Amino acid sequence: MKNVADLQQAAPKVDFAALTIAGSDSCGGAGIQADLKTFAAFDVHGASALTAVTAQNTLGVTAIEPLPADLVAAQVRACLDDLPVTAIKTGMLASAALIESIHAALPRDATPLLVVDPVMVATSGDRLLDESATEALVARLLPRAALVTPNRPEAAVLTGADADAPVDELADRMLALGLQAVLIKDGHGSDAICRDLLATADGRRRTFERARRPGRYHGTGCALSAAICALLARGETLETAVAMAGDWLAEQIAGARLPTKGDLALLPFCRGEGLGERG
């Protein structure tokens, strides 16, 4: 009979691991549940640090209870101490105290790669980020991130710009905050074509265009940033990760299904394509 040491030597190691630091979504369509489903869709081991418990569904958010900041930091350290985490994403952070604790728990260098989804308002319209936390987010996490993924309204709040400002202006204002790269998402737009803009501090810009599907969808921002995080964890470049994640999200939106009462459709979180060729 093999002992524990023999089993540890014989067992394969985790190939890819990513960490999500976010709040829960009790209906499973957004938040940490969506992140973990997305990681799994890209064959990435998902670790999690829960920041808050919410009672929500596609009709809205009825309760939010942030976790103690020291407990959130302990979850982050526990994951980083044991798993080969090469990419991290943040979602709902709720308060300045939580942001400060997460910042303190992260490594001081640029690894693992950090994707910040500045979740401020749920698709249902409910506020998810304490207004006092915006300053902490800008000062602590945004400059540390390899990518920040605001939608147009979030970019406007973070920069003080008008939400209807040209997307290039929003990108310039975001980069002026000390960012390495920003993806301005166009999911709240009304044009037939959805245009997301990726802009980097070294001057590169690329627009990703996809047909906009009718309807409203739950957790798309969480799923997109988690997919980018998973692909970065697998070793893809930033531009490739953004492109592949956007294509994958478009497929999920095409296969979304409505719940029994709400009008926000739920994503299926199906497997990402092309993973077999990428190891």
C-alpha positions, 0 to 999 in steps of 0.5 A: 500500500502506497503511503502519502509521500508516494501518492504525492510524488505520483499524482499530477500537479495542477497545470493552471490555477487562477484566483477570484476575489469577489462576492457571491451571487446566490443565483449562480449567474454572476460573482464568484460562482460565475468566475469559478464556472468560467475558470472551469470552462477554460480548464483552469483550477479555480481558487476563491476568496469571498469578499461578501455574501449577497442575496440576489437573483436576476430581479435584483439584490436584496441583501449584502453582507461584507466579510471581515477584511482580515478574513478576506486577506487570509483567504487570499494568502491561503490560496497563494501559499499553496497553489500555482496561481498565475493570474488573479481577478477581482470583482465585487470589493464592497468597501475601502477596508476590503480593498486595503486588506486585499492590497496588503495580501497581494505580492508586491511584484507583478506576478501573478497577473491581476485583472480588476473588474471594477464592479460598482453597479449590478446589471439590475441597477443595484449599487455593489461598491461603497462610494468611499471605496472608489478612491482606495480602488484607484490608489491601491489596485488599479496601478497594480493591475495588468488589465482593468475592465470597466464598462463605460458608466464605470469608466466615467465614475472612476475618471469623472468623465461623462458616460457619453464621452468618446471611448478614446477619451475614456481610455485616455482618462483611465490610463492617466490613473496609472494603468498598464492597460484598460478594456472599455466595454461597450455592453451598455451601448445601443448600437447594432455593433458592440465595440470594446476598446483595449488601450495600453500605456505603451500606446497600443489600441485595438477595437473588438467588434461583435454583433449586439444581441437583443436582451439583457444578460446576467453576469457578463462582466464577471464572465468576461474578466474571468475568461481573460484571467483564465487565459492569462493564467494559461499563458496567453498574451493580453491581446489574445486573451481579450480576443478569445474571451470576447469570442467565448462570451459571445457564444455564451450570450447566444446560448443564454436562457431566461429564469422563471421571473427575471428578464436577465438571461443566465449564461450556460458557461460552456467549455472554451473552444480551442483549448486542446490545441493550446495544452 
